[in-house]
Amino acid sequence: SRRALQEQLFEAAAAKEDLMARIDSQKTVAGRMQREADAAIAALQRDLDGAEREFAAEQAELANDQAFYEADAEDMDRNLGVSLEKASEEFHLLEEQRAYEQ
């Protein structure tokens, strides 16, 4: 029976070593997976940062374009106002001339 206890002790020790080796293996796998996940997160963060910079640049470009078009529209509005005023003056002059000729 002492022999049976020794065998059980030997089997328990072997099972413990096997279990410890599997735990170490799992820790290694988990560590590798953690590093891969960290690398993927870092890559995604770089992509996100790049996209945010690109978006900000596009927003700035759109704001510049909008300012340009607004200024252009104001110029066109002013020019149209001046043209209408001149046309109105010319029309009144023509009316006066026509009235004078009749």
MDTraj code that builds the backbone (N, CA, C; nanometers):
import mdtraj as md
import numpy as np

residues = "SER ARG ARG ALA LEU GLN GLU GLN LEU PHE GLU ALA ALA ALA ALA LYS GLU ASP LEU MET ALA ARG ILE ASP SER GLN LYS THR VAL ALA GLY ARG MET GLN ARG GLU ALA ASP ALA ALA ILE ALA ALA LEU GLN ARG ASP LEU ASP GLY ALA GLU ARG GLU PHE ALA ALA GLU GLN ALA GLU LEU ALA ASN ASP GLN ALA PHE TYR GLU ALA ASP ALA GLU ASP MET ASP ARG ASN LEU GLY VAL SER LEU GLU LYS ALA SER GLU GLU PHE HIS LEU LEU GLU GLU GLN ARG ALA TYR GLU GLN".split()
xyz = np.array([
    [0.0827, -0.1191, 0.0000],
    [0.0000, 0.0000, 0.0000],
    [0.0874, 0.1258, 0.0000],
    [0.2071, 0.1085, 0.0574],
    [0.3015, 0.2212, 0.0507],
    [0.3377, 0.2465, -0.0942],
    [0.3540, 0.1401, -0.1669],
    [0.3882, 0.1486, -0.3091],
    [0.2755, 0.2190, -0.3852],
    [0.1498, 0.1870, -0.3531],
    [0.0357, 0.2501, -0.4192],
    [0.0341, 0.3993, -0.3898],
    [0.0655, 0.4334, -0.2637],
    [0.0711, 0.5766, -0.2274],
    [0.1839, 0.6465, -0.3031],
    [0.2976, 0.5786, -0.3165],
    [0.4089, 0.6375, -0.3907],
    [0.3699, 0.6568, -0.5378],
    [0.3006, 0.5588, -0.5947],
    [0.2564, 0.5716, -0.7334],
    [0.1589, 0.6876, -0.7489],
    [0.0664, 0.6988, -0.6525],
    [-0.0302, 0.8102, -0.6580],
    [0.0425, 0.9433, -0.6441],
    [0.1399, 0.9476, -0.5552],
    [0.2185, 1.0697, -0.5366],
    [0.2953, 1.1019, -0.6637],
    [0.3563, 1.0001, -0.7264],
    [0.4293, 1.0202, -0.8515],
    [0.3335, 1.0685, -0.9614],
    [0.2158, 1.0065, -0.9717],
    [0.1173, 1.0473, -1.0713],
    [0.0685, 1.1899, -1.0454],
    [0.0471, 1.2225, -0.9182],
    [0.0025, 1.3583, -0.8829],
    [0.1103, 1.4598, -0.9182],
    [0.2362, 1.4250, -0.8918],
    [0.3471, 1.5152, -0.9253],
    [0.3566, 1.5325, -1.0769],
    [0.3400, 1.4233, -1.1512],
    [0.3463, 1.4309, -1.2975],
    [0.2285, 1.5126, -1.3493],
    [0.1113, 1.4914, -1.2927],
    [-0.0065, 1.5688, -1.3335],
    [0.0140, 1.7169, -1.3029],
    [0.0746, 1.7438, -1.1860],
    [0.1016, 1.8838, -1.1484],
    [0.1989, 1.9468, -1.2483],
    [0.3046, 1.8741, -1.2847],
    [0.4015, 1.9276, -1.3803],
    [0.3371, 1.9499, -1.5169],
    [0.2533, 1.8529, -1.5561],
    [0.1819, 1.8676, -1.6836],
    [0.0917, 1.9901, -1.6801],
    [0.0209, 2.0041, -1.5700],
    [-0.0684, 2.1193, -1.5538],
    [0.0117, 2.2503, -1.5544],
    [0.1234, 2.2535, -1.4860],
    [0.2075, 2.3736, -1.4824],
    [0.2614, 2.4054, -1.6223],
    [0.2990, 2.3013, -1.6970],
    [0.3486, 2.3225, -1.8334],
    [0.2360, 2.3772, -1.9209],
    [0.1142, 2.3237, -1.9050],
    [0.0011, 2.3744, -1.9834],
    [-0.0312, 2.5182, -1.9447],
    [-0.0229, 2.5487, -1.8162],
    [-0.0475, 2.6871, -1.7715],
    [0.0567, 2.7805, -1.8326],
    [0.1840, 2.7394, -1.8285],
    [0.2898, 2.8211, -1.8891],
    [0.2653, 2.8403, -2.0384],
    [0.2231, 2.7330, -2.1056],
    [0.1936, 2.7413, -2.2485],
    [0.0784, 2.8387, -2.2731],
    [-0.0250, 2.8275, -2.1904],
    [-0.1398, 2.9179, -2.2041],
    [-0.0987, 3.0623, -2.1771],
    [-0.0111, 3.0814, -2.0781],
    [0.0389, 3.2169, -2.0502],
    [0.1155, 3.2707, -2.1706],
    [0.1949, 3.1838, -2.2341],
    [0.2702, 3.2247, -2.3524],
    [0.1751, 3.2625, -2.4655],
    [0.0741, 3.1763, -2.4873],
    [-0.0252, 3.2041, -2.5919],
    [-0.1011, 3.3323, -2.5589],
    [-0.1421, 3.3453, -2.4330],
    [-0.2163, 3.4659, -2.3918],
    [-0.1295, 3.5906, -2.4082],
    [-0.0018, 3.5790, -2.3741],
    [0.0893, 3.6929, -2.3904],
    [0.1043, 3.7317, -2.5367],
    [0.1179, 3.6295, -2.6234],
    [0.1286, 3.6571, -2.7675],
    [0.0003, 3.7213, -2.8186],
    [-0.1134, 3.6671, -2.7768],
    [-0.2414, 3.7238, -2.8197],
    [-0.2566, 3.8678, -2.7700],
    [-0.2108, 3.8929, -2.6475],
    [-0.2179, 4.0286, -2.5925],
    [-0.1311, 4.1233, -2.6747],
    [-0.0106, 4.0784, -2.7095],
    [0.0783, 4.1636, -2.7905],
    [0.0181, 4.1889, -2.9283],
    [-0.0414, 4.0842, -2.9882],
    [-0.1053, 4.1015, -3.1190],
    [-0.2237, 4.1981, -3.1094],
    [-0.3022, 4.1834, -3.0026],
    [-0.4162, 4.2739, -2.9837],
    [-0.3670, 4.4167, -2.9624],
    [-0.2621, 4.4331, -2.8825],
    [-0.2061, 4.5671, -2.8596],
    [-0.1555, 4.6280, -2.9907],
    [-0.0907, 4.5454, -3.0733],
    [-0.0402, 4.5947, -3.2021],
    [-0.1569, 4.6332, -3.2934],
    [-0.2620, 4.5515, -3.2930],
    [-0.3788, 4.5833, -3.3762],
    [-0.4459, 4.7115, -3.3279],
    [-0.4559, 4.7277, -3.1972],
    [-0.5155, 4.8500, -3.1412],
    [-0.4301, 4.9707, -3.1781],
    [-0.2987, 4.9565, -3.1679],
    [-0.2090, 5.0674, -3.2033],
    [-0.2229, 5.1031, -3.3508],
    [-0.2344, 5.0010, -3.4371],
    [-0.2509, 5.0268, -3.5808],
    [-0.3836, 5.0978, -3.6063],
    [-0.4885, 5.0509, -3.5404],
    [-0.6186, 5.1168, -3.5566],
    [-0.6135, 5.2604, -3.5059],
    [-0.5435, 5.2833, -3.3955],
    [-0.5321, 5.4189, -3.3418],
    [-0.4573, 5.5080, -3.4401],
    [-0.3503, 5.4528, -3.5023],
    [-0.2774, 5.5322, -3.6028],
    [-0.3687, 5.5640, -3.7207],
    [-0.4456, 5.4634, -3.7645],
    [-0.5398, 5.4864, -3.8749],
    [-0.6419, 5.5935, -3.8372],
    [-0.6934, 5.5842, -3.7148],
    [-0.7915, 5.6815, -3.6679],
    [-0.7298, 5.8209, -3.6607],
    [-0.6083, 5.8294, -3.6073],
    [-0.5403, 5.9588, -3.5994],
    [-0.5204, 6.0174, -3.7390],
    [-0.4790, 5.9324, -3.8329],
    [-0.4601, 5.9785, -3.9708],
    [-0.5914, 6.0253, -4.0318],
    [-0.6981, 5.9490, -4.0072],
    [-0.8294, 5.9867, -4.0607],
    [-0.8765, 6.1184, -3.9989],
    [-0.8510, 6.1358, -3.8690],
    [-0.8900, 6.2613, -3.8041],
    [-0.8121, 6.3793, -3.8609],
    [-0.6824, 6.3592, -3.8860],
    [-0.6023, 6.4675, -3.9461],
    [-0.6535, 6.4993, -4.0862],
    [-0.6823, 6.3940, -4.1626],
    [-0.7329, 6.4132, -4.2989],
    [-0.8681, 6.4852, -4.2962],
    [-0.9540, 6.4455, -4.2027],
    [-1.0856, 6.5090, -4.1893],
    [-1.0696, 6.6564, -4.1521],
    [-0.9795, 6.6848, -4.0586],
    [-0.9569, 6.8239, -4.0174],
    [-0.9040, 6.9069, -4.1345],
    [-0.8153, 6.8472, -4.2143],
    [-0.7614, 6.9185, -4.3308],
    [-0.8727, 6.9446, -4.4321],
    [-0.9586, 6.8444, -4.4527],
    [-1.0702, 6.8630, -4.5460],
    [-1.1675, 6.9689, -4.4946],
    [-1.1917, 6.9691, -4.3634],
    [-1.2806, 7.0703, -4.3048],
    [-1.2223, 7.2104, -4.3252],
    [-1.0910, 7.2231, -4.3049],
    [-1.0260, 7.3529, -4.3235],
    [-1.0351, 7.3953, -4.4705],
    [-1.0154, 7.2999, -4.5606],
    [-1.0241, 7.3303, -4.7039],
    [-1.1671, 7.3736, -4.7400],
    [-1.2645, 7.3020, -4.6852],
    [-1.4044, 7.3389, -4.7112],
    [-1.4356, 7.4773, -4.6556],
    [-1.3843, 7.5082, -4.5368],
    [-1.4069, 7.6401, -4.4783],
    [-1.3446, 7.7490, -4.5656],
    [-1.2243, 7.7223, -4.6185],
    [-1.1597, 7.8185, -4.7085],
    [-1.2411, 7.8357, -4.8360],
    [-1.2864, 7.7225, -4.8916],
    [-1.3689, 7.7291, -5.0126],
    [-1.4965, 7.8084, -4.9863],
    [-1.5590, 7.7807, -4.8727],
    [-1.6832, 7.8502, -4.8396],
    [-1.6588, 8.0004, -4.8268],
    [-1.5508, 8.0376, -4.7596],
    [-1.5184, 8.1799, -4.7443],
    [-1.4953, 8.2437, -4.8814],
    [-1.4242, 8.1712, -4.9699],
    [-1.3993, 8.2233, -5.1038],
    [-1.5308, 8.2432, -5.1791],
    [-1.6182, 8.1415, -5.1755],
    [-1.7445, 8.1509, -5.2490],
    [-1.8363, 8.2576, -5.1897],
    [-1.8332, 8.2726, -5.0575],
    [-1.9138, 8.3781, -4.9962],
    [-1.8636, 8.5156, -5.0389],
    [-1.7318, 8.5339, -5.0392],
    [-1.6747, 8.6620, -5.0823],
    [-1.7060, 8.6854, -5.2304],
    [-1.6964, 8.5808, -5.3111],
    [-1.7271, 8.5921, -5.4534],
    [-1.8741, 8.6288, -5.4732],
    [-1.9614, 8.5650, -5.3943],
    [-2.1047, 8.5953, -5.4043],
    [-2.1320, 8.7394, -5.3632],
    [-2.0631, 8.7869, -5.2593],
    [-2.0797, 8.9270, -5.2170],
    [-2.0344, 9.0217, -5.3279],
    [-1.9206, 8.9895, -5.3909],
    [-1.8723, 9.0718, -5.5024],
    [-1.9733, 9.0729, -5.6165],
    [-2.0250, 8.9549, -5.6503],
    [-2.1229, 8.9464, -5.7586],
    [-2.2492, 9.0253, -5.7223],
    [-2.2905, 9.0160, -5.5968],
    [-2.4089, 9.0878, -5.5511],
    [-2.3866, 9.2390, -5.5620],
    [-2.2675, 9.2835, -5.5184],
    [-2.2336, 9.4265, -5.5284],
    [-2.2320, 9.4702, -5.6745],
    [-2.1648, 9.3907, -5.7597],
    [-2.1561, 9.4242, -5.9027],
    [-2.2937, 9.4276, -5.9669],
    [-2.3783, 9.3312, -5.9306],
    [-2.5137, 9.3290, -5.9839],
    [-2.5904, 9.4530, -5.9395],
    [-2.5712, 9.4898, -5.8117],
    [-2.6372, 9.6107, -5.7605],
    [-2.5938, 9.7345, -5.8371],
    [-2.4645, 9.7441, -5.8629],
    [-2.4116, 9.8585, -5.9374],
    [-2.4665, 9.8558, -6.0799],
    [-2.4670, 9.7375, -6.1409],
    [-2.5177, 9.7261, -6.2783],
    [-2.6653, 9.7626, -6.2846],
    [-2.7421, 9.7162, -6.1886],
    [-2.8855, 9.7493, -6.1864],
    [-2.9058, 9.8989, -6.1677],
    [-2.8238, 9.9573, -6.0802],
    [-2.8344, 10.1020, -6.0569],
    [-2.8023, 10.1791, -6.1853],
    [-2.6959, 10.1381, -6.2545],
    [-2.6600, 10.2039, -6.3808],
    [-2.7707, 10.1850, -6.4849],
    [-2.8219, 10.0608, -6.4952],
    [-2.9277, 10.0337, -6.5918],
    [-3.0514, 10.1175, -6.5597],
    [-3.0819, 10.1318, -6.4317],
    [-3.1975, 10.2115, -6.3907],
    [-3.1753, 10.3588, -6.4280],
    [-3.0540, 10.4082, -6.4038],
    [-3.0231, 10.5473, -6.4394],
    [-3.0335, 10.5669, -6.5904],
    [-2.9780, 10.4717, -6.6667],
    [-2.9841, 10.4822, -6.8131],
    [-3.1285, 10.4767, -6.8612],
    [-3.2097, 10.3908, -6.7971],
    [-3.3497, 10.3810, -6.8349],
    [-3.4210, 10.5137, -6.8105],
    [-3.3949, 10.5757, -6.6943],
    [-3.4576, 10.7051, -6.6635],
    [-3.4114, 10.8126, -6.7614],
    [-3.2819, 10.8091, -6.7964],
    [-3.2315, 10.9055, -6.8938],
    [-3.2994, 10.8863, -7.0287],
    [-3.3145, 10.7583, -7.0694],
    [-3.3837, 10.7303, -7.1952],
    [-3.5290, 10.7768, -7.1898],
    [-3.5938, 10.7543, -7.0745],
    [-3.7324, 10.7993, -7.0594],
    [-3.7407, 10.9521, -7.0709],
    [-3.6466, 11.0194, -7.0022],
    [-3.6454, 11.1651, -7.0089],
    [-3.6182, 11.2120, -7.1510],
    [-3.5227, 11.1446, -7.2172],
    [-3.4925, 11.1824, -7.3553],
    [-3.6142, 11.1606, -7.4455],
    [-3.6833, 11.0495, -7.4291],
    [-3.8003, 11.0179, -7.5088],
    [-3.9106, 11.1213, -7.4825],
    [-3.9279, 11.1538, -7.3543],
    [-4.0299, 11.2514, -7.3195],
    [-3.9945, 11.3875, -7.3796],
    [-3.8699, 11.4215, -7.3782],
    [-3.8235, 11.5490, -7.4334],
    [-3.8435, 11.5526, -7.5853],
    [-3.8176, 11.4369, -7.6528],
    [-3.8297, 11.4310, -7.7966],
    [-3.9751, 11.4382, -7.8408],
    [-4.0660, 11.3990, -7.7560],
    [-4.2095, 11.3988, -7.7969],
    [-4.2729, 11.5306, -7.7804],
])
top = md.Topology()
chain = top.add_chain()
for i, resn in enumerate(residues, 1):
    res = top.add_residue(resn, chain, resSeq=i)
    for name in ("N", "CA", "C"):
        top.add_atom(name, md.element.get_by_symbol(name[0]), res)
traj = md.Trajectory(xyz[None], top)
